[in-house]
Amino acid sequence: MNYARYWSNLDTLIPYIPCSPDYCNKCATLEVGIPIGGDWYNHFARTGSGMVLNGIYSDSTEPNPFIRVFAQGRLYKNLTAGESYCVTYFVALCQQSYYACNHNDAYLDDGSIDLAQTDTNCGHTIETAQIVEDSIIFDTIPAWRTNYWDTSYHSLYQNYWTKVQGSFVATGSENFITLGNFTPISDVTVARLRPYWGGGALYIIDDVSVVPSDAVADAGPDVAIGRGQSTWIGNDTAAIGGGAGMPCWWYAPGSSSAIDSGGRIQVSPDTTTTYVMMMDLCGNITYDTMTVWVWPLASPILQMNQLDNLTISPNPAKDHVEINGINKNIIYQLTNVLGQEITVGILIVGNSIIDLNSYLPGIYLLTLEDPDDGTKVVKRVIRE
């Protein structure tokens, strides 16, 4: 587990213990590969390249009865006292698990939970978890077959995940999240899935987030690309709905099914497309939109630092825009969003103003070209 950034087994004083959770990655093989993880699962990560394999119940009596495994992650900053947070993560039951169990819980604290875990006995920890998943999750059970390696049985389940989500009010000391089963054995319900003893309940986990409950969706700024190119949309700032594992879903026009999930995704539309982001924070559902403007030319539009550093002001504008930072002659072309040419010209040092008085209000694409090497950059211009 220590190979995953900001994550560890619960006992951080010991780098490896027999009951440490496993970090699974598509670059790995044997027991922790993706999609095949040894004899345990046939499953892809929900997003990205990695996921966690966690054991939340065992019927073994050695070295301790009722062995459990805990994965601990560090938050990027302390939570704020009195503020409500929504915790989200996704779990899937391993196809070769012996049991299904009704607890995949989350406990948030200042890290002191680690102080009791300084041995290798794999004993379980009982805490009052803020987020409790107390229903048995049978998400991949129909995929079980005697011949586990026949992957045709698993095709419907390789991407199936069950969302666990709940909210709580922070005390202000929390900067760790620990995932596992914190419930006394007398209150745990298990379902036997194999006809013999000697195993446990194994789950994989992905896309863990802890976000202020009142945060809103942020689809990021509009972007312009050349036809045939791809671009990232959304944002990487977790505090405002960014990051690959955020509880966000993306929709394209005319589709009621999500095309992707996460706070930041990659798209490659053939035509100008407006995308809708939906973020679900424990029932607080918000939306935001952004547009990818597609330049009609098939050839890629190259970017160069010298051109990227040019700025436009004012923008939005009423009657004109000025291109700031020019130190040589620059060729420009102004088109509408359909790619129809509006005007062309040359910007020179000391005279870098483009008159907009003759044009209707709306969004235009301004292509700037360095005549010396032909590199181009596209910037968006808005006329009010």
C-alpha positions as a Markdown table, in Angstrom:
| # | Residue | x | y | z |
|---|---|---|---|---|
| 1 | Met | 0.0 | 0.0 | 0.0 |
| 2 | Asn | 2.9 | 2.3 | 0.6 |
| 3 | Tyr | 3.5 | 2.5 | -3.1 |
| 4 | Ala | 0.4 | 4.7 | -3.5 |
| 5 | Arg | 1.1 | 8.4 | -2.7 |
| 6 | Tyr | -0.4 | 9.7 | 0.6 |
| 7 | Trp | -1.6 | 6.2 | 1.5 |
| 8 | Ser | -0.3 | 3.5 | 3.8 |
| 9 | Asn | -1.4 | 0.5 | 5.9 |
| 10 | Leu | -2.9 | 1.6 | 9.2 |
| 11 | Asp | 0.3 | 0.9 | 11.1 |
| 12 | Thr | 2.6 | 3.6 | 9.6 |
| 13 | Leu | 5.5 | 2.6 | 11.9 |
| 14 | Ile | 5.9 | -0.8 | 10.1 |
| 15 | Pro | 6.4 | -0.6 | 6.3 |
| 16 | Tyr | 4.9 | -4.1 | 5.7 |
| 17 | Ile | 2.6 | -6.3 | 7.8 |
| 18 | Pro | 0.9 | -9.5 | 6.6 |
| 19 | Cys | -2.5 | -7.9 | 6.7 |
| 20 | Ser | -1.6 | -4.7 | 4.8 |
| 21 | Pro | -4.0 | -3.6 | 2.0 |
| 22 | Asp | -2.6 | -4.0 | -1.5 |
| 23 | Tyr | -2.1 | -1.3 | -4.0 |
| 24 | Cys | -3.2 | -2.7 | -7.4 |
| 25 | Asn | -2.1 | -1.1 | -10.7 |
| 26 | Lys | -2.3 | -1.8 | -14.4 |
| 27 | Cys | 1.5 | -1.7 | -14.5 |
| 28 | Ala | 1.7 | -4.6 | -12.0 |
| 29 | Thr | 1.4 | -8.3 | -12.5 |
| 30 | Leu | 0.7 | -11.4 | -10.3 |
| 31 | Glu | -1.5 | -10.7 | -7.3 |
| 32 | Val | -2.0 | -6.9 | -7.8 |
| 33 | Gly | -2.4 | -6.5 | -11.6 |
| 34 | Ile | -5.3 | -4.8 | -13.4 |
| 35 | Pro | -7.7 | -6.2 | -14.6 |
| 36 | Ile | -6.5 | -9.6 | -13.4 |
| 37 | Gly | -5.4 | -9.7 | -9.8 |
| 38 | Gly | -4.0 | -13.2 | -9.1 |
| 39 | Asp | -6.9 | -15.5 | -8.1 |
| 40 | Trp | -9.0 | -12.7 | -6.5 |
| 41 | Tyr | -10.6 | -10.4 | -9.0 |
| 42 | Asn | -11.1 | -9.6 | -12.6 |
| 43 | His | -11.8 | -5.8 | -12.5 |
| 44 | Phe | -10.6 | -2.5 | -14.0 |
| 45 | Ala | -9.9 | 0.6 | -11.9 |
| 46 | Arg | -12.8 | 2.9 | -11.8 |
| 47 | Thr | -10.6 | 5.8 | -13.0 |
| 48 | Gly | -6.9 | 6.1 | -13.6 |
| 49 | Ser | -4.4 | 3.2 | -13.2 |
| 50 | Gly | -4.8 | 2.1 | -9.6 |
| 51 | Met | -7.1 | 0.8 | -6.9 |
| 52 | Val | -6.9 | -0.7 | -3.4 |
| 53 | Leu | -7.5 | -4.3 | -2.4 |
| 54 | Asn | -8.9 | -4.4 | 1.2 |
| 55 | Gly | -9.9 | -7.3 | 3.5 |
| 56 | Ile | -12.8 | -6.4 | 5.8 |
| 57 | Tyr | -13.7 | -9.7 | 7.3 |
| 58 | Ser | -12.0 | -13.1 | 7.9 |
| 59 | Asp | -13.2 | -16.3 | 9.6 |
| 60 | Ser | -9.6 | -17.3 | 10.4 |
| 61 | Thr | -8.5 | -17.9 | 14.0 |
| 62 | Glu | -4.8 | -17.3 | 13.5 |
| 63 | Pro | -3.0 | -15.2 | 14.4 |
| 64 | Asn | -6.1 | -13.3 | 15.6 |
| 65 | Pro | -9.7 | -14.1 | 15.1 |
| 66 | Phe | -11.7 | -11.8 | 12.8 |
| 67 | Ile | -8.8 | -10.3 | 11.0 |
| 68 | Arg | -9.4 | -7.0 | 9.2 |
| 69 | Val | -7.4 | -4.8 | 7.0 |
| 70 | Phe | -7.3 | -1.0 | 7.0 |
| 71 | Ala | -6.1 | 1.5 | 4.4 |
| 72 | Gln | -5.2 | 5.0 | 5.7 |
| 73 | Gly | -5.0 | 8.1 | 3.5 |
| 74 | Arg | -3.8 | 11.6 | 4.3 |
| 75 | Leu | -6.0 | 14.6 | 3.5 |
| 76 | Tyr | -4.3 | 17.4 | 1.7 |
| 77 | Lys | -5.3 | 19.8 | 4.5 |
| 78 | Asn | -7.0 | 19.7 | 7.9 |
| 79 | Leu | -10.8 | 19.9 | 7.8 |
| 80 | Thr | -12.6 | 23.0 | 9.2 |
| 81 | Ala | -14.3 | 22.7 | 12.5 |
| 82 | Gly | -18.1 | 23.0 | 12.3 |
| 83 | Glu | -18.2 | 22.5 | 8.5 |
| 84 | Ser | -20.1 | 19.6 | 6.9 |
| 85 | Tyr | -18.1 | 17.3 | 4.5 |
| 86 | Cys | -19.3 | 14.7 | 2.0 |
| 87 | Val | -17.2 | 11.5 | 1.9 |
| 88 | Thr | -17.4 | 9.4 | -1.3 |
| 89 | Tyr | -15.7 | 6.2 | -2.4 |
| 90 | Phe | -16.5 | 3.3 | -4.6 |
| 91 | Val | -16.2 | -0.4 | -3.8 |
| 92 | Ala | -16.5 | -3.7 | -5.6 |
| 93 | Leu | -16.6 | -7.2 | -4.2 |
| 94 | Cys | -13.8 | -9.5 | -5.5 |
| 95 | Gln | -15.3 | -12.4 | -7.5 |
| 96 | Gln | -13.2 | -14.9 | -5.6 |
| 97 | Ser | -14.1 | -13.6 | -2.2 |
| 98 | Tyr | -15.4 | -16.2 | 0.3 |
| 99 | Tyr | -17.9 | -13.8 | 1.8 |
| 100 | Ala | -19.8 | -10.6 | 1.3 |
| 101 | Cys | -19.9 | -8.3 | 4.3 |
| 102 | Asn | -22.1 | -5.4 | 5.3 |
| 103 | His | -19.5 | -2.9 | 6.4 |
| 104 | Asn | -17.2 | -0.8 | 4.2 |
| 105 | Asp | -16.8 | 2.2 | 6.5 |
| 106 | Ala | -14.7 | 5.4 | 6.8 |
| 107 | Tyr | -13.2 | 6.9 | 9.9 |
| 108 | Leu | -11.7 | 10.4 | 10.0 |
| 109 | Asp | -9.3 | 11.6 | 12.7 |
| 110 | Asp | -6.0 | 13.3 | 13.4 |
| 111 | Gly | -4.0 | 10.1 | 12.9 |
| 112 | Ser | -4.1 | 8.9 | 16.5 |
| 113 | Ile | -5.9 | 5.7 | 15.4 |
| 114 | Asp | -2.4 | 4.6 | 14.2 |
| 115 | Leu | -1.0 | 4.7 | 17.7 |
| 116 | Ala | -2.8 | 1.5 | 18.7 |
| 117 | Gln | -1.5 | -0.4 | 15.6 |
| 118 | Thr | 2.2 | -1.1 | 16.5 |
| 119 | Asp | 2.3 | -4.8 | 16.1 |
| 120 | Thr | 2.0 | -7.4 | 13.3 |
| 121 | Asn | -0.9 | -9.3 | 14.8 |
| 122 | Cys | -3.5 | -7.9 | 12.3 |
| 123 | Gly | -6.0 | -7.3 | 15.1 |
| 124 | His | -9.1 | -5.3 | 14.3 |
| 125 | Thr | -9.8 | -1.8 | 15.4 |
| 126 | Ile | -13.2 | -0.7 | 16.8 |
| 127 | Glu | -14.0 | 3.0 | 16.2 |
| 128 | Thr | -17.1 | 5.0 | 15.7 |
| 129 | Ala | -16.9 | 5.5 | 12.0 |
| 130 | Gln | -18.5 | 8.7 | 10.6 |
| 131 | Ile | -19.4 | 7.0 | 7.3 |
| 132 | Val | -21.0 | 3.6 | 7.7 |
| 133 | Glu | -22.0 | 1.3 | 4.8 |
| 134 | Asp | -24.2 | -1.3 | 6.5 |
| 135 | Ser | -25.8 | -3.1 | 3.6 |
| 136 | Ile | -24.4 | -6.2 | 2.0 |
| 137 | Ile | -22.9 | -5.3 | -1.4 |
| 138 | Phe | -23.5 | -8.1 | -3.9 |
| 139 | Asp | -22.2 | -6.1 | -6.9 |
| 140 | Thr | -20.1 | -8.8 | -8.6 |
| 141 | Ile | -21.5 | -12.0 | -7.1 |
| 142 | Pro | -23.4 | -12.9 | -10.4 |
| 143 | Ala | -20.0 | -13.0 | -12.1 |
| 144 | Trp | -18.7 | -15.9 | -10.0 |
| 145 | Arg | -18.0 | -19.2 | -11.8 |
| 146 | Thr | -16.0 | -22.3 | -11.1 |
| 147 | Asn | -13.7 | -21.5 | -14.0 |
| 148 | Tyr | -12.6 | -18.0 | -12.8 |
| 149 | Trp | -10.2 | -17.6 | -15.7 |
| 150 | Asp | -13.0 | -17.7 | -18.3 |
| 151 | Thr | -13.2 | -13.9 | -18.5 |
| 152 | Ser | -16.4 | -14.0 | -20.6 |
| 153 | Tyr | -18.2 | -14.5 | -17.3 |
| 154 | His | -16.8 | -11.2 | -16.0 |
| 155 | Ser | -17.3 | -8.9 | -18.9 |
| 156 | Leu | -20.4 | -7.3 | -17.4 |
| 157 | Tyr | -18.7 | -6.7 | -14.0 |
| 158 | Gln | -15.2 | -5.5 | -14.8 |
| 159 | Asn | -16.3 | -1.9 | -14.6 |
| 160 | Tyr | -19.1 | -2.2 | -12.0 |
| 161 | Trp | -18.7 | -0.1 | -8.8 |
| 162 | Thr | -21.0 | 0.6 | -5.9 |
| 163 | Lys | -20.9 | 4.1 | -4.5 |
| 164 | Val | -20.5 | 4.6 | -0.7 |
| 165 | Gln | -21.4 | 8.1 | 0.4 |
| 166 | Gly | -22.2 | 10.0 | 3.6 |
| 167 | Ser | -21.7 | 13.3 | 5.3 |
| 168 | Phe | -20.5 | 14.5 | 8.8 |
| 169 | Val | -19.6 | 17.7 | 10.6 |
| 170 | Ala | -15.8 | 18.0 | 11.2 |
| 171 | Thr | -14.3 | 18.8 | 14.6 |
| 172 | Gly | -11.3 | 20.5 | 12.9 |
| 173 | Ser | -8.6 | 17.9 | 13.8 |
| 174 | Glu | -9.2 | 15.5 | 11.0 |
| 175 | Asn | -6.4 | 15.1 | 8.5 |
| 176 | Phe | -6.6 | 11.3 | 7.9 |
| 177 | Ile | -9.2 | 9.0 | 6.5 |
| 178 | Thr | -9.1 | 5.3 | 7.3 |
| 179 | Leu | -11.2 | 2.7 | 5.3 |
| 180 | Gly | -12.2 | -0.6 | 6.6 |
| 181 | Asn | -14.6 | -2.4 | 9.0 |
| 182 | Phe | -14.8 | -0.8 | 12.4 |
| 183 | Thr | -17.9 | -2.7 | 13.7 |
| 184 | Pro | -17.9 | -5.3 | 16.5 |
| 185 | Ile | -18.2 | -8.8 | 15.2 |
| 186 | Ser | -21.6 | -9.2 | 17.0 |
| 187 | Asp | -23.0 | -6.4 | 14.7 |
| 188 | Val | -21.5 | -7.6 | 11.5 |
| 189 | Thr | -23.5 | -9.5 | 8.9 |
| 190 | Val | -21.8 | -11.7 | 6.4 |
| 191 | Ala | -23.1 | -13.9 | 3.5 |
| 192 | Arg | -21.2 | -17.0 | 2.7 |
| 193 | Leu | -20.5 | -17.2 | -1.1 |
| 194 | Arg | -18.4 | -20.4 | -1.2 |
| 195 | Pro | -19.3 | -23.7 | 0.3 |
| 196 | Tyr | -16.4 | -24.1 | 2.7 |
| 197 | Trp | -14.6 | -22.3 | 5.5 |
| 198 | Gly | -11.2 | -20.6 | 5.5 |
| 199 | Gly | -11.5 | -17.2 | 3.8 |
| 200 | Gly | -12.7 | -13.7 | 4.1 |
| 201 | Ala | -14.5 | -10.8 | 2.4 |
| 202 | Leu | -12.3 | -8.9 | 0.0 |
| 203 | Tyr | -13.2 | -5.6 | -1.7 |
| 204 | Ile | -11.5 | -3.3 | -4.0 |
| 205 | Ile | -11.8 | 0.5 | -3.5 |
| 206 | Asp | -11.2 | 3.5 | -5.8 |
| 207 | Asp | -11.9 | 7.2 | -6.1 |
| 208 | Val | -11.9 | 8.4 | -2.4 |
| 209 | Ser | -12.9 | 12.1 | -1.9 |
| 210 | Val | -13.7 | 14.3 | 1.1 |
| 211 | Val | -15.3 | 17.5 | -0.1 |
| 212 | Pro | -17.2 | 20.4 | 1.7 |
| 213 | Ser | -20.9 | 19.5 | 1.3 |
| 214 | Asp | -21.7 | 23.0 | -0.1 |
| 215 | Ala | -19.1 | 22.8 | -2.9 |
| 216 | Val | -20.5 | 23.3 | -6.4 |
| 217 | Ala | -19.6 | 21.8 | -9.7 |
| 218 | Asp | -16.9 | 23.6 | -11.7 |
| 219 | Ala | -16.5 | 22.5 | -15.3 |
| 220 | Gly | -13.6 | 24.8 | -15.9 |
| 221 | Pro | -13.1 | 27.4 | -18.6 |
| 222 | Asp | -14.0 | 27.1 | -22.2 |
| 223 | Val | -11.2 | 25.9 | -24.5 |
| 224 | Ala | -10.4 | 25.9 | -28.2 |
| 225 | Ile | -8.7 | 23.1 | -30.1 |
| 226 | Gly | -8.0 | 22.0 | -33.6 |
| 227 | Arg | -10.1 | 19.3 | -35.2 |
| 228 | Gly | -8.5 | 16.0 | -34.5 |
| 229 | Gln | -7.0 | 17.2 | -31.2 |
| 230 | Ser | -7.9 | 16.3 | -27.7 |
| 231 | Thr | -8.0 | 18.4 | -24.5 |
| 232 | Trp | -8.6 | 18.1 | -20.8 |
| 233 | Ile | -11.7 | 19.7 | -19.4 |
| 234 | Gly | -12.6 | 20.4 | -15.8 |
| 235 | Asn | -10.0 | 21.3 | -13.2 |
| 236 | Asp | -7.5 | 19.7 | -10.9 |
| 237 | Thr | -8.4 | 21.6 | -7.7 |
| 238 | Ala | -10.2 | 19.2 | -5.3 |
| 239 | Ala | -11.6 | 22.0 | -3.2 |
| 240 | Ile | -13.7 | 23.3 | -6.1 |
| 241 | Gly | -14.8 | 20.0 | -7.6 |
| 242 | Gly | -11.6 | 19.0 | -9.5 |
| 243 | Gly | -9.5 | 15.9 | -9.5 |
| 244 | Ala | -9.9 | 12.6 | -11.3 |
| 245 | Gly | -11.7 | 10.8 | -8.5 |
| 246 | Met | -14.3 | 13.4 | -7.7 |
| 247 | Pro | -18.0 | 12.4 | -7.5 |
| 248 | Cys | -18.7 | 14.2 | -10.8 |
| 249 | Trp | -20.3 | 12.9 | -14.0 |
| 250 | Trp | -20.1 | 14.4 | -17.5 |
| 251 | Tyr | -22.8 | 14.6 | -20.1 |
| 252 | Ala | -22.8 | 15.5 | -23.8 |
| 253 | Pro | -25.7 | 17.2 | -25.6 |
| 254 | Gly | -28.6 | 14.9 | -26.3 |
| 255 | Ser | -27.4 | 12.1 | -24.1 |
| 256 | Ser | -29.0 | 11.1 | -20.7 |
| 257 | Ser | -26.1 | 8.7 | -20.0 |
| 258 | Ala | -22.8 | 10.0 | -18.6 |
| 259 | Ile | -19.9 | 9.9 | -21.0 |
| 260 | Asp | -17.3 | 9.9 | -18.2 |
| 261 | Ser | -16.8 | 10.7 | -14.5 |
| 262 | Gly | -14.4 | 12.6 | -12.3 |
| 263 | Gly | -13.5 | 16.3 | -11.9 |
| 264 | Arg | -11.2 | 16.3 | -15.0 |
| 265 | Ile | -11.6 | 14.3 | -18.2 |
| 266 | Gln | -10.2 | 14.2 | -21.6 |
| 267 | Val | -12.3 | 14.7 | -24.7 |
| 268 | Ser | -11.8 | 14.9 | -28.5 |
| 269 | Pro | -15.0 | 16.3 | -30.1 |
| 270 | Asp | -15.2 | 16.7 | -33.9 |
| 271 | Thr | -17.3 | 19.8 | -33.7 |
| 272 | Thr | -17.9 | 22.5 | -31.1 |
| 273 | Thr | -19.5 | 20.8 | -28.1 |
| 274 | Thr | -20.9 | 22.0 | -24.8 |
| 275 | Tyr | -20.4 | 19.6 | -21.9 |
| 276 | Val | -22.4 | 19.4 | -18.7 |
| 277 | Met | -20.8 | 18.5 | -15.4 |
| 278 | Met | -23.0 | 17.1 | -12.6 |
| 279 | Met | -21.5 | 16.8 | -9.0 |
| 280 | Asp | -23.4 | 14.8 | -6.4 |
| 281 | Leu | -22.3 | 15.7 | -2.8 |
| 282 | Cys | -24.5 | 13.6 | -0.6 |
| 283 | Gly | -27.7 | 14.8 | -2.3 |
| 284 | Asn | -26.4 | 18.4 | -3.0 |
| 285 | Ile | -26.5 | 18.1 | -6.8 |
| 286 | Thr | -25.1 | 21.0 | -8.8 |
| 287 | Tyr | -24.3 | 21.5 | -12.5 |
| 288 | Asp | -21.9 | 23.5 | -14.6 |
| 289 | Thr | -21.2 | 23.7 | -18.3 |
| 290 | Met | -18.2 | 24.4 | -20.5 |
| 291 | Thr | -17.6 | 24.5 | -24.3 |
| 292 | Val | -14.9 | 23.0 | -26.4 |
| 293 | Trp | -14.6 | 25.2 | -29.5 |
| 294 | Val | -13.3 | 23.1 | -32.4 |
| 295 | Trp | -11.2 | 24.9 | -35.0 |
| 296 | Pro | -12.3 | 23.6 | -38.4 |
| 297 | Leu | -8.8 | 23.0 | -39.9 |
| 298 | Ala | -7.6 | 19.5 | -39.8 |
| 299 | Ser | -3.9 | 20.4 | -39.3 |
| 300 | Pro | -2.9 | 20.8 | -35.7 |
| 301 | Ile | -2.6 | 24.3 | -34.2 |
| 302 | Leu | 0.8 | 24.4 | -32.6 |
| 303 | Gln | 1.5 | 26.5 | -29.5 |
| 304 | Met | 4.6 | 28.4 | -28.7 |
| 305 | Asn | 5.5 | 30.1 | -25.5 |
| 306 | Gln | 6.1 | 33.4 | -27.3 |
| 307 | Leu | 2.5 | 33.4 | -28.6 |
| 308 | Asp | 1.0 | 31.9 | -25.4 |
| 309 | Asn | 2.3 | 34.9 | -23.4 |
| 310 | Leu | 0.2 | 37.3 | -25.5 |
| 311 | Thr | -2.8 | 38.6 | -23.7 |
| 312 | Ile | -6.0 | 40.3 | -24.9 |
| 313 | Ser | -7.7 | 43.2 | -23.2 |
| 314 | Pro | -10.4 | 44.1 | -22.7 |
| 315 | Asn | -12.1 | 40.7 | -23.1 |
| 316 | Pro | -15.1 | 40.8 | -23.2 |
| 317 | Ala | -14.9 | 44.0 | -25.2 |
| 318 | Lys | -17.4 | 46.4 | -26.7 |
| 319 | Asp | -15.7 | 48.1 | -29.6 |
| 320 | His | -12.1 | 46.8 | -29.8 |
| 321 | Val | -9.4 | 44.5 | -28.3 |
| 322 | Glu | -5.7 | 45.1 | -27.9 |
| 323 | Ile | -3.1 | 42.3 | -28.2 |
| 324 | Asn | -0.5 | 42.9 | -25.5 |
| 325 | Gly | 3.0 | 41.7 | -25.5 |
| 326 | Ile | 3.8 | 41.9 | -29.2 |
| 327 | Asn | 7.5 | 42.4 | -30.0 |
| 328 | Lys | 7.4 | 41.5 | -33.7 |
| 329 | Asn | 4.9 | 41.5 | -36.6 |
| 330 | Ile | 2.1 | 38.9 | -36.0 |
| 331 | Ile | -0.5 | 37.7 | -38.6 |
| 332 | Tyr | -4.0 | 37.4 | -37.2 |
| 333 | Gln | -7.3 | 35.9 | -38.4 |
| 334 | Leu | -10.6 | 36.4 | -36.8 |
| 335 | Thr | -13.4 | 33.8 | -37.4 |
| 336 | Asn | -16.8 | 33.0 | -35.9 |
| 337 | Val | -17.3 | 29.7 | -34.0 |
| 338 | Leu | -18.3 | 28.0 | -37.3 |
| 339 | Gly | -14.9 | 28.7 | -38.7 |
| 340 | Gln | -16.0 | 31.4 | -41.2 |
| 341 | Glu | -13.4 | 34.1 | -41.7 |
| 342 | Ile | -14.4 | 37.6 | -40.5 |
| 343 | Thr | -11.2 | 39.5 | -41.1 |
| 344 | Val | -7.4 | 39.0 | -41.4 |
| 345 | Gly | -4.5 | 41.4 | -40.9 |
| 346 | Ile | -1.1 | 42.1 | -39.4 |
| 347 | Leu | -0.5 | 43.3 | -35.8 |
| 348 | Ile | 2.7 | 45.3 | -35.4 |
| 349 | Val | 4.5 | 46.7 | -32.4 |
| 350 | Gly | 2.7 | 50.0 | -31.4 |
| 351 | Asn | -0.5 | 49.2 | -33.3 |
| 352 | Ser | -2.0 | 45.9 | -32.0 |
| 353 | Ile | -5.7 | 47.0 | -31.9 |
| 354 | Ile | -8.4 | 45.0 | -33.6 |
| 355 | Asp | -11.6 | 47.0 | -34.3 |
| 356 | Leu | -14.8 | 45.1 | -33.4 |
| 357 | Asn | -17.4 | 47.8 | -34.2 |
| 358 | Ser | -18.6 | 46.1 | -37.4 |
| 359 | Tyr | -19.2 | 42.7 | -35.8 |
| 360 | Leu | -22.2 | 41.3 | -34.0 |
| 361 | Pro | -22.0 | 40.4 | -30.2 |
| 362 | Gly | -20.8 | 36.9 | -29.6 |
| 363 | Ile | -17.8 | 34.6 | -29.4 |
| 364 | Tyr | -15.0 | 34.8 | -31.9 |
| 365 | Leu | -11.8 | 32.8 | -32.4 |
| 366 | Leu | -8.6 | 34.8 | -32.9 |
| 367 | Thr | -5.7 | 32.9 | -34.5 |
| 368 | Leu | -2.3 | 34.5 | -34.1 |
| 369 | Glu | 0.6 | 33.3 | -36.3 |
| 370 | Asp | 4.3 | 33.8 | -36.0 |
| 371 | Pro | 5.3 | 34.5 | -39.7 |
| 372 | Asp | 8.9 | 33.4 | -39.0 |
| 373 | Asp | 8.1 | 29.7 | -38.2 |
| 374 | Gly | 4.4 | 29.4 | -38.9 |
| 375 | Thr | 3.4 | 28.4 | -35.3 |
| 376 | Lys | -0.1 | 29.4 | -34.2 |
| 377 | Val | -2.2 | 29.9 | -31.1 |
| 378 | Val | -5.9 | 30.3 | -30.9 |
| 379 | Lys | -7.5 | 32.7 | -28.3 |
| 380 | Arg | -11.1 | 33.4 | -27.6 |
| 381 | Val | -12.5 | 36.9 | -28.0 |
| 382 | Ile | -15.9 | 37.9 | -26.7 |
| 383 | Arg | -17.8 | 40.9 | -28.0 |
| 384 | Glu | -20.5 | 42.2 | -25.8 |
